[in-house]
């Protein structure tokens, strides 16, 4: 087996399928309730709904920016790691 192979990640059992479907149901029930509440807020108090939706949009933009910045840093580290692994491999072959 490859060292990077993890059966818990790449293989599913019947129990895992139930967990996956259960989490999807919980997630979409929560999202449905959120959008229903958002709709009701918009119908009953449009000003508060506007501020709420702007705040949610701003928070989402911040989260996406943080993910992009973190991803760029990880990619840079990965490229450096691959460079040094290649140099080490070349040196081992030379020796």
Biopython code that builds the backbone (N, CA, C, O; Angstrom):
import numpy as np
from Bio.PDB.StructureBuilder import StructureBuilder

atoms = [
    (1, "UNK", "N", (0.824, -1.193, 0.000)),
    (1, "UNK", "CA", (0.000, 0.000, 0.000)),
    (1, "UNK", "C", (0.868, 1.256, 0.000)),
    (1, "UNK", "O", (1.953, 1.289, 0.579)),
    (2, "UNK", "N", (0.363, 2.269, -0.656)),
    (2, "UNK", "CA", (1.046, 3.554, -0.691)),
    (2, "UNK", "C", (0.882, 4.240, 0.658)),
    (2, "UNK", "O", (-0.156, 4.108, 1.305)),
    (3, "UNK", "N", (1.915, 4.979, 1.082)),
    (3, "UNK", "CA", (1.848, 5.669, 2.376)),
    (3, "UNK", "C", (0.762, 6.735, 2.395)),
    (3, "UNK", "O", (0.213, 7.037, 3.455)),
    (4, "UNK", "N", (0.441, 7.314, 1.227)),
    (4, "UNK", "CA", (-0.564, 8.361, 1.167)),
    (4, "UNK", "C", (-1.985, 7.838, 1.081)),
    (4, "UNK", "O", (-2.933, 8.623, 1.054)),
    (5, "UNK", "N", (-2.146, 6.525, 1.039)),
    (5, "UNK", "CA", (-3.487, 5.944, 0.908)),
    (5, "UNK", "C", (-4.099, 5.740, 2.280)),
    (5, "UNK", "O", (-3.533, 5.052, 3.129)),
    (6, "UNK", "N", (-5.261, 6.345, 2.489)),
    (6, "UNK", "CA", (-5.986, 6.197, 3.750)),
    (6, "UNK", "C", (-7.355, 5.613, 3.441)),
    (6, "UNK", "O", (-8.174, 6.280, 2.809)),
    (7, "UNK", "N", (-7.627, 4.373, 3.874)),
    (7, "UNK", "CA", (-8.915, 3.764, 3.557)),
    (7, "UNK", "C", (-10.114, 4.546, 4.096)),
    (7, "UNK", "O", (-11.202, 4.485, 3.524)),
    (8, "UNK", "N", (-9.919, 5.278, 5.192)),
    (8, "UNK", "CA", (-11.023, 6.060, 5.740)),
    (8, "UNK", "C", (-11.424, 7.202, 4.809)),
    (8, "UNK", "O", (-12.552, 7.691, 4.876)),
    (9, "UNK", "N", (-10.501, 7.630, 3.938)),
    (9, "UNK", "CA", (-10.790, 8.711, 3.007)),
    (9, "UNK", "C", (-11.315, 8.177, 1.678)),
    (9, "UNK", "O", (-12.239, 8.745, 1.096)),
    (10, "UNK", "N", (-10.723, 7.084, 1.203)),
    (10, "UNK", "CA", (-11.001, 6.630, -0.152)),
    (10, "UNK", "C", (-12.013, 5.492, -0.249)),
    (10, "UNK", "O", (-12.469, 5.178, -1.348)),
    (11, "UNK", "N", (-12.368, 4.881, 0.848)),
    (11, "UNK", "CA", (-13.310, 3.764, 0.820)),
    (11, "UNK", "C", (-14.511, 4.093, 1.695)),
    (11, "UNK", "O", (-14.365, 4.647, 2.785)),
    (12, "UNK", "N", (-15.697, 3.747, 1.211)),
    (12, "UNK", "CA", (-16.923, 3.991, 1.968)),
    (12, "UNK", "C", (-17.567, 2.680, 2.373)),
    (12, "UNK", "O", (-17.543, 1.695, 1.635)),
    (13, "UNK", "N", (-18.140, 2.693, 3.560)),
    (13, "UNK", "CA", (-18.925, 1.564, 4.036)),
    (13, "UNK", "C", (-20.384, 1.996, 4.071)),
    (13, "UNK", "O", (-20.705, 3.153, 3.802)),
    (14, "UNK", "N", (-21.253, 1.066, 4.400)),
    (14, "UNK", "CA", (-22.677, 1.392, 4.499)),
    (14, "UNK", "C", (-22.895, 2.456, 5.571)),
    (14, "UNK", "O", (-23.706, 3.364, 5.393)),
    (15, "UNK", "N", (-22.171, 2.341, 6.683)),
    (15, "UNK", "CA", (-22.304, 3.337, 7.761)),
    (15, "UNK", "C", (-21.871, 4.721, 7.277)),
    (15, "UNK", "O", (-22.490, 5.726, 7.626)),
    (16, "UNK", "N", (-20.805, 4.770, 6.473)),
    (16, "UNK", "CA", (-20.357, 6.064, 5.953)),
    (16, "UNK", "C", (-21.383, 6.674, 5.018)),
    (16, "UNK", "O", (-21.591, 7.887, 5.030)),
    (17, "UNK", "N", (-22.034, 5.833, 4.199)),
    (17, "UNK", "CA", (-23.072, 6.367, 3.320)),
    (17, "UNK", "C", (-24.218, 6.965, 4.134)),
    (17, "UNK", "O", (-24.761, 8.006, 3.764)),
    (18, "UNK", "N", (-24.591, 6.316, 5.241)),
    (18, "UNK", "CA", (-25.643, 6.875, 6.105)),
    (18, "UNK", "C", (-25.189, 8.193, 6.731)),
    (18, "UNK", "O", (-25.978, 9.131, 6.850)),
    (19, "UNK", "N", (-23.920, 8.264, 7.130)),
    (19, "UNK", "CA", (-23.391, 9.515, 7.690)),
    (19, "UNK", "C", (-23.422, 10.629, 6.647)),
    (19, "UNK", "O", (-23.807, 11.759, 6.947)),
    (20, "UNK", "N", (-23.013, 10.302, 5.416)),
    (20, "UNK", "CA", (-22.989, 11.304, 4.352)),
    (20, "UNK", "C", (-24.390, 11.810, 4.053)),
    (20, "UNK", "O", (-24.612, 13.018, 3.979)),
    (21, "UNK", "N", (-25.333, 10.899, 3.883)),
    (21, "UNK", "CA", (-26.716, 11.293, 3.579)),
    (21, "UNK", "C", (-27.314, 12.048, 4.756)),
    (21, "UNK", "O", (-28.030, 13.030, 4.562)),
    (22, "UNK", "N", (-27.031, 11.602, 5.971)),
    (22, "UNK", "CA", (-27.542, 12.297, 7.159)),
    (22, "UNK", "C", (-27.020, 13.720, 7.257)),
    (22, "UNK", "O", (-27.781, 14.641, 7.553)),
    (23, "UNK", "N", (-25.730, 13.908, 7.012)),
    (23, "UNK", "CA", (-25.168, 15.262, 7.070)),
    (23, "UNK", "C", (-25.726, 16.140, 5.956)),
    (23, "UNK", "O", (-25.964, 17.329, 6.166)),
    (24, "UNK", "N", (-25.937, 15.561, 4.763)),
    (24, "UNK", "CA", (-26.545, 16.338, 3.687)),
    (24, "UNK", "C", (-27.959, 16.783, 4.073)),
    (24, "UNK", "O", (-28.341, 17.927, 3.828)),
    (25, "UNK", "N", (-28.727, 15.881, 4.672)),
    (25, "UNK", "CA", (-30.085, 16.242, 5.101)),
    (25, "UNK", "C", (-30.054, 17.333, 6.172)),
    (25, "UNK", "O", (-30.824, 18.291, 6.110)),
    (26, "UNK", "N", (-29.166, 17.184, 7.147)),
    (26, "UNK", "CA", (-29.054, 18.209, 8.195)),
    (26, "UNK", "C", (-28.652, 19.549, 7.591)),
    (26, "UNK", "O", (-29.227, 20.584, 7.928)),
    (27, "UNK", "N", (-27.652, 19.529, 6.688)),
    (27, "UNK", "CA", (-27.179, 20.760, 6.063)),
    (27, "UNK", "C", (-28.298, 21.437, 5.287)),
    (27, "UNK", "O", (-28.522, 22.637, 5.447)),
    (28, "UNK", "N", (-29.010, 20.679, 4.440)),
    (28, "UNK", "CA", (-30.047, 21.300, 3.616)),
    (28, "UNK", "C", (-31.277, 21.697, 4.432)),
    (28, "UNK", "O", (-31.960, 22.656, 4.074)),
    (29, "UNK", "N", (-31.571, 20.992, 5.507)),
    (29, "UNK", "CA", (-32.653, 21.443, 6.400)),
    (29, "UNK", "C", (-32.271, 22.776, 7.042)),
    (29, "UNK", "O", (-33.088, 23.695, 7.108)),
    (30, "UNK", "N", (-31.025, 22.879, 7.515)),
    (30, "UNK", "CA", (-30.561, 24.142, 8.097)),
    (30, "UNK", "C", (-30.603, 25.258, 7.060)),
    (30, "UNK", "O", (-31.075, 26.356, 7.353)),
    (31, "UNK", "N", (-30.116, 24.989, 5.853)),
    (31, "UNK", "CA", (-30.120, 26.010, 4.812)),
    (31, "UNK", "C", (-31.551, 26.417, 4.444)),
    (31, "UNK", "O", (-31.826, 27.599, 4.236)),
    (32, "UNK", "N", (-32.449, 25.454, 4.365)),
    (32, "UNK", "CA", (-33.846, 25.771, 4.074)),
    (32, "UNK", "C", (-34.457, 26.668, 5.141)),
    (32, "UNK", "O", (-35.155, 27.633, 4.829)),
    (33, "UNK", "N", (-34.188, 26.340, 6.408)),
    (33, "UNK", "CA", (-34.693, 27.175, 7.504)),
    (33, "UNK", "C", (-34.074, 28.581, 7.450)),
    (33, "UNK", "O", (-34.752, 29.579, 7.696)),
    (34, "UNK", "N", (-32.768, 28.641, 7.123)),
    (34, "UNK", "CA", (-32.111, 29.941, 7.042)),
    (34, "UNK", "C", (-32.732, 30.798, 5.947)),
    (34, "UNK", "O", (-33.027, 31.971, 6.174)),
    (35, "UNK", "N", (-32.934, 30.222, 4.753)),
    (35, "UNK", "CA", (-33.499, 31.006, 3.663)),
    (35, "UNK", "C", (-34.952, 31.377, 3.924)),
    (35, "UNK", "O", (-35.407, 32.442, 3.509)),
    (36, "UNK", "N", (-35.675, 30.509, 4.606)),
    (36, "UNK", "CA", (-37.054, 30.834, 4.975)),
    (36, "UNK", "C", (-37.048, 32.012, 5.963)),
    (36, "UNK", "O", (-37.823, 32.958, 5.817)),
    (37, "UNK", "N", (-36.166, 31.939, 6.966)),
    (37, "UNK", "CA", (-36.067, 33.038, 7.931)),
    (37, "UNK", "C", (-35.606, 34.321, 7.240)),
    (37, "UNK", "O", (-36.078, 35.409, 7.572)),
    (38, "UNK", "N", (-34.696, 34.201, 6.291)),
    (38, "UNK", "CA", (-34.219, 35.370, 5.556)),
    (38, "UNK", "C", (-35.363, 35.984, 4.744)),
    (38, "UNK", "O", (-35.512, 37.205, 4.701)),
    (39, "UNK", "N", (-36.156, 35.146, 4.111)),
    (39, "UNK", "CA", (-37.321, 35.629, 3.365)),
    (39, "UNK", "C", (-38.308, 36.333, 4.290)),
    (39, "UNK", "O", (-38.795, 37.419, 3.977)),
    (40, "UNK", "N", (-38.600, 35.709, 5.427)),
    (40, "UNK", "CA", (-39.541, 36.311, 6.375)),
    (40, "UNK", "C", (-39.014, 37.640, 6.912)),
    (40, "UNK", "O", (-39.779, 38.587, 7.096)),
    (41, "UNK", "N", (-37.702, 37.708, 7.162)),
    (41, "UNK", "CA", (-37.116, 38.967, 7.619)),
    (41, "UNK", "C", (-37.257, 40.029, 6.544)),
    (41, "UNK", "O", (-37.580, 41.178, 6.843)),
    (42, "UNK", "N", (-37.015, 39.652, 5.289)),
    (42, "UNK", "CA", (-37.150, 40.602, 4.189)),
    (42, "UNK", "C", (-38.569, 41.098, 4.016)),
    (42, "UNK", "O", (-38.786, 42.262, 3.680)),
    (43, "UNK", "N", (-39.538, 40.225, 4.242)),
    (43, "UNK", "CA", (-40.944, 40.620, 4.103)),
    (43, "UNK", "C", (-41.359, 41.547, 5.242)),
    (43, "UNK", "O", (-42.091, 42.513, 5.026)),
    (44, "UNK", "N", (-40.890, 41.250, 6.453)),
    (44, "UNK", "CA", (-41.348, 41.994, 7.622)),
    (44, "UNK", "C", (-40.520, 43.231, 7.948)),
    (44, "UNK", "O", (-41.056, 44.207, 8.472)),
    (45, "UNK", "N", (-39.239, 43.208, 7.651)),
    (45, "UNK", "CA", (-38.380, 44.357, 7.964)),
    (45, "UNK", "C", (-37.264, 44.430, 6.930)),
    (45, "UNK", "O", (-36.180, 43.884, 7.135)),
    (46, "UNK", "N", (-37.535, 45.100, 5.831)),
    (46, "UNK", "CA", (-36.610, 45.127, 4.697)),
    (46, "UNK", "C", (-35.284, 45.800, 5.033)),
    (46, "UNK", "O", (-34.241, 45.390, 4.522)),
    (47, "UNK", "N", (-35.307, 46.822, 5.880)),
    (47, "UNK", "CA", (-34.067, 47.525, 6.221)),
    (47, "UNK", "C", (-33.098, 46.615, 6.977)),
    (47, "UNK", "O", (-31.911, 46.561, 6.658)),
    (48, "UNK", "N", (-33.609, 45.910, 7.970)),
    (48, "UNK", "CA", (-32.768, 44.987, 8.739)),
    (48, "UNK", "C", (-32.286, 43.856, 7.835)),
    (48, "UNK", "O", (-31.136, 43.428, 7.937)),
    (49, "UNK", "N", (-33.150, 43.374, 6.960)),
    (49, "UNK", "CA", (-32.775, 42.310, 6.037)),
    (49, "UNK", "C", (-31.647, 42.756, 5.116)),
    (49, "UNK", "O", (-30.740, 41.976, 4.825)),
    (50, "UNK", "N", (-31.695, 43.982, 4.661)),
    (50, "UNK", "CA", (-30.639, 44.504, 3.801)),
    (50, "UNK", "C", (-29.304, 44.519, 4.533)),
    (50, "UNK", "O", (-28.295, 44.068, 3.991)),
    (51, "UNK", "N", (-29.290, 45.034, 5.760)),
    (51, "UNK", "CA", (-28.049, 45.058, 6.530)),
    (51, "UNK", "C", (-27.542, 43.651, 6.809)),
    (51, "UNK", "O", (-26.339, 43.396, 6.747)),
    (52, "UNK", "N", (-28.455, 42.740, 7.117)),
    (52, "UNK", "CA", (-28.081, 41.347, 7.387)),
    (52, "UNK", "C", (-27.435, 40.730, 6.151)),
    (52, "UNK", "O", (-26.380, 40.104, 6.248)),
    (53, "UNK", "N", (-28.060, 40.902, 4.997)),
    (53, "UNK", "CA", (-27.536, 40.299, 3.767)),
    (53, "UNK", "C", (-26.206, 40.928, 3.349)),
    (53, "UNK", "O", (-25.333, 40.230, 2.832)),
    (54, "UNK", "N", (-26.040, 42.228, 3.563)),
    (54, "UNK", "CA", (-24.759, 42.876, 3.284)),
    (54, "UNK", "C", (-23.684, 42.331, 4.222)),
    (54, "UNK", "O", (-22.556, 42.091, 3.792)),
    (55, "UNK", "N", (-24.018, 42.135, 5.495)),
    (55, "UNK", "CA", (-23.059, 41.588, 6.459)),
    (55, "UNK", "C", (-22.666, 40.154, 6.077)),
    (55, "UNK", "O", (-21.489, 39.799, 6.136)),
    (56, "UNK", "N", (-23.631, 39.344, 5.693)),
    (56, "UNK", "CA", (-23.340, 37.969, 5.284)),
    (56, "UNK", "C", (-22.454, 37.974, 4.033)),
    (56, "UNK", "O", (-21.506, 37.192, 3.950)),
    (57, "UNK", "N", (-22.746, 38.835, 3.071)),
    (57, "UNK", "CA", (-21.940, 38.927, 1.855)),
    (57, "UNK", "C", (-20.507, 39.354, 2.187)),
    (57, "UNK", "O", (-19.550, 38.785, 1.662)),
    (58, "UNK", "N", (-20.362, 40.355, 3.058)),
    (58, "UNK", "CA", (-19.035, 40.808, 3.460)),
    (58, "UNK", "C", (-18.249, 39.716, 4.164)),
    (58, "UNK", "O", (-17.058, 39.535, 3.908)),
    (59, "UNK", "N", (-18.917, 38.989, 5.050)),
    (59, "UNK", "CA", (-18.265, 37.889, 5.756)),
    (59, "UNK", "C", (-17.821, 36.807, 4.771)),
    (59, "UNK", "O", (-16.722, 36.266, 4.895)),
    (60, "UNK", "N", (-18.677, 36.491, 3.792)),
    (60, "UNK", "CA", (-18.321, 35.495, 2.785)),
    (60, "UNK", "C", (-17.112, 35.952, 1.975)),
    (60, "UNK", "O", (-16.237, 35.144, 1.666)),
    (61, "UNK", "N", (-17.053, 37.225, 1.632)),
    (61, "UNK", "CA", (-15.902, 37.751, 0.886)),
    (61, "UNK", "C", (-14.625, 37.647, 1.714)),
    (61, "UNK", "O", (-13.568, 37.310, 1.182)),
    (62, "UNK", "N", (-14.715, 37.933, 3.003)),
    (62, "UNK", "CA", (-13.553, 37.821, 3.885)),
    (62, "UNK", "C", (-13.088, 36.368, 3.977)),
    (62, "UNK", "O", (-11.889, 36.097, 3.914)),
    (63, "UNK", "N", (-14.019, 35.442, 4.125)),
    (63, "UNK", "CA", (-13.663, 34.018, 4.209)),
    (63, "UNK", "C", (-12.987, 33.563, 2.919)),
    (63, "UNK", "O", (-11.985, 32.850, 2.964)),
    (64, "UNK", "N", (-13.527, 33.968, 1.774)),
    (64, "UNK", "CA", (-12.924, 33.587, 0.488)),
    (64, "UNK", "C", (-11.524, 34.180, 0.356)),
    (64, "UNK", "O", (-10.613, 33.502, -0.120)),
    (65, "UNK", "N", (-11.339, 35.425, 0.768)),
    (65, "UNK", "CA", (-10.016, 36.052, 0.699)),
    (65, "UNK", "C", (-9.018, 35.309, 1.580)),
    (65, "UNK", "O", (-7.884, 35.066, 1.165)),
    (66, "UNK", "N", (-9.428, 34.949, 2.787)),
    (66, "UNK", "CA", (-8.540, 34.210, 3.691)),
    (66, "UNK", "C", (-8.184, 32.849, 3.083)),
    (66, "UNK", "O", (-7.035, 32.415, 3.163)),
    (67, "UNK", "N", (-9.163, 32.179, 2.479)),
    (67, "UNK", "CA", (-8.886, 30.888, 1.854)),
    (67, "UNK", "C", (-7.906, 31.033, 0.694)),
    (67, "UNK", "O", (-7.020, 30.195, 0.529)),
    (68, "UNK", "N", (-8.052, 32.084, -0.111)),
    (68, "UNK", "CA", (-7.130, 32.306, -1.228)),
    (68, "UNK", "C", (-5.720, 32.601, -0.739)),
    (68, "UNK", "O", (-4.747, 32.093, -1.296)),
    (69, "UNK", "N", (-5.609, 33.415, 0.297)),
    (69, "UNK", "CA", (-4.300, 33.754, 0.843)),
    (69, "UNK", "C", (-3.639, 32.511, 1.450)),
    (69, "UNK", "O", (-2.455, 32.262, 1.219)),
    (70, "UNK", "N", (-4.394, 31.743, 2.215)),
    (70, "UNK", "CA", (-3.850, 30.520, 2.814)),
    (70, "UNK", "C", (-3.468, 29.516, 1.726)),
    (70, "UNK", "O", (-2.436, 28.854, 1.832)),
    (71, "UNK", "N", (-4.286, 29.399, 0.688)),
    (71, "UNK", "CA", (-3.971, 28.488, -0.411)),
    (71, "UNK", "C", (-2.708, 28.885, -1.140)),
    (71, "UNK", "O", (-1.918, 28.023, -1.526)),
    (72, "UNK", "N", (-2.505, 30.172, -1.336)),
    (72, "UNK", "CA", (-1.284, 30.644, -1.991)),
    (72, "UNK", "C", (-0.059, 30.307, -1.153)),
    (72, "UNK", "O", (0.971, 29.905, -1.694)),
    (73, "UNK", "N", (-0.162, 30.464, 0.155)),
    (73, "UNK", "CA", (0.968, 30.146, 1.034)),
    (73, "UNK", "C", (1.262, 28.650, 1.016)),
    (73, "UNK", "O", (2.424, 28.245, 0.989)),
    (74, "UNK", "N", (0.230, 27.843, 1.030)),
    (74, "UNK", "CA", (0.410, 26.387, 1.002)),
    (74, "UNK", "C", (1.020, 25.957, -0.328)),
    (74, "UNK", "O", (1.904, 25.100, -0.357)),
    (75, "UNK", "N", (0.560, 26.539, -1.418)),
    (75, "UNK", "CA", (1.111, 26.195, -2.731)),
    (75, "UNK", "C", (2.587, 26.556, -2.819)),
    (75, "UNK", "O", (3.379, 25.811, -3.397)),
    (76, "UNK", "N", (2.959, 27.702, -2.246)),
    (76, "UNK", "CA", (4.365, 28.116, -2.254)),
    (76, "UNK", "C", (5.216, 27.129, -1.458)),
    (76, "UNK", "O", (6.308, 26.760, -1.890)),
    (77, "UNK", "N", (4.716, 26.699, -0.292)),
    (77, "UNK", "CA", (5.449, 25.718, 0.509)),
    (77, "UNK", "C", (5.562, 24.387, -0.223)),
    (77, "UNK", "O", (6.604, 23.733, -0.171)),
    (78, "UNK", "N", (4.495, 23.986, -0.905)),
    (78, "UNK", "CA", (4.513, 22.724, -1.643)),
    (78, "UNK", "C", (5.520, 22.777, -2.786)),
    (78, "UNK", "O", (6.245, 21.808, -3.012)),
    (79, "UNK", "N", (5.578, 23.887, -3.506)),
    (79, "UNK", "CA", (6.555, 24.023, -4.581)),
    (79, "UNK", "C", (7.984, 23.968, -4.041)),
    (79, "UNK", "O", (8.856, 23.344, -4.646)),
    (80, "UNK", "N", (8.221, 24.618, -2.911)),
    (80, "UNK", "CA", (9.542, 24.584, -2.289)),
    (80, "UNK", "C", (9.885, 23.155, -1.865)),
    (80, "UNK", "O", (11.006, 22.692, -2.074)),
    (81, "UNK", "N", (8.915, 22.461, -1.271)),
    (81, "UNK", "CA", (9.124, 21.079, -0.842)),
    (81, "UNK", "C", (9.453, 20.188, -2.031)),
    (81, "UNK", "O", (10.378, 19.380, -1.955)),
    (82, "UNK", "N", (8.718, 20.318, -3.121)),
    (82, "UNK", "CA", (8.980, 19.508, -4.310)),
    (82, "UNK", "C", (10.355, 19.817, -4.903)),
    (82, "UNK", "O", (11.042, 18.909, -5.370)),
    (83, "UNK", "N", (10.763, 21.091, -4.891)),
    (83, "UNK", "CA", (12.075, 21.476, -5.396)),
    (83, "UNK", "C", (13.175, 20.789, -4.593)),
    (83, "UNK", "O", (14.096, 20.203, -5.162)),
    (84, "UNK", "N", (13.070, 20.866, -3.255)),
    (84, "UNK", "CA", (14.107, 20.250, -2.430)),
    (84, "UNK", "C", (14.071, 18.727, -2.520)),
    (84, "UNK", "O", (15.124, 18.091, -2.469)),
    (85, "UNK", "N", (12.902, 18.134, -2.652)),
    (85, "UNK", "CA", (12.826, 16.681, -2.826)),
    (85, "UNK", "C", (13.492, 16.256, -4.127)),
    (85, "UNK", "O", (14.162, 15.224, -4.172)),
    (86, "UNK", "N", (13.315, 17.036, -5.178)),
    (86, "UNK", "CA", (13.971, 16.739, -6.448)),
    (86, "UNK", "C", (15.486, 16.866, -6.327)),
    (86, "UNK", "O", (16.223, 16.028, -6.847)),
    (87, "UNK", "N", (15.954, 17.907, -5.643)),
    (87, "UNK", "CA", (17.394, 18.091, -5.458)),
    (87, "UNK", "C", (17.990, 16.966, -4.608)),
    (87, "UNK", "O", (19.084, 16.479, -4.896)),
    (88, "UNK", "N", (17.271, 16.559, -3.567)),
    (88, "UNK", "CA", (17.739, 15.450, -2.723)),
    (88, "UNK", "C", (17.799, 14.163, -3.529)),
    (88, "UNK", "O", (18.754, 13.396, -3.405)),
    (89, "UNK", "N", (16.793, 13.922, -4.350)),
    (89, "UNK", "CA", (16.758, 12.731, -5.193)),
    (89, "UNK", "C", (17.928, 12.741, -6.182)),
    (89, "UNK", "O", (18.578, 11.717, -6.392)),
    (90, "UNK", "N", (18.187, 13.892, -6.781)),
    (90, "UNK", "CA", (19.309, 14.002, -7.707)),
    (90, "UNK", "C", (20.630, 13.726, -7.000)),
    (90, "UNK", "O", (21.501, 13.041, -7.537)),
    (91, "UNK", "N", (20.772, 14.263, -5.793)),
    (91, "UNK", "CA", (22.020, 14.049, -5.034)),
    (91, "UNK", "C", (22.183, 12.583, -4.651)),
    (91, "UNK", "O", (23.292, 12.052, -4.716)),
    (92, "UNK", "N", (21.099, 11.919, -4.253)),
    (92, "UNK", "CA", (21.160, 10.494, -3.932)),
    (92, "UNK", "C", (21.561, 9.675, -5.151)),
    (92, "UNK", "O", (22.354, 8.740, -5.041)),
    (93, "UNK", "N", (21.014, 10.024, -6.310)),
    (93, "UNK", "CA", (21.358, 9.302, -7.519)),
    (93, "UNK", "C", (22.812, 9.551, -7.905)),
    (93, "UNK", "O", (23.494, 8.649, -8.390)),
    (94, "UNK", "N", (23.279, 10.764, -7.689)),
    (94, "UNK", "CA", (24.668, 11.091, -8.011)),
    (94, "UNK", "C", (25.622, 10.296, -7.122)),
    (94, "UNK", "O", (26.647, 9.796, -7.585)),
    (95, "UNK", "N", (25.273, 10.186, -5.835)),
    (95, "UNK", "CA", (26.138, 9.449, -4.898)),
    (95, "UNK", "C", (26.057, 7.968, -5.189)),
    (95, "UNK", "O", (26.709, 7.170, -4.515)),
]
sb = StructureBuilder()
sb.init_structure("model")
sb.init_model(0)
sb.init_chain("A")
sb.init_seg("    ")
for serial, (resi, resn, name, xyz) in enumerate(atoms, 1):
    if name == "N":
        sb.init_residue(resn, " ", resi, " ")
    sb.init_atom(name, np.array(xyz, "f"), 0.0, 1.0, " ", f" {name:<3s}", serial, name[0])
structure = sb.get_structure()
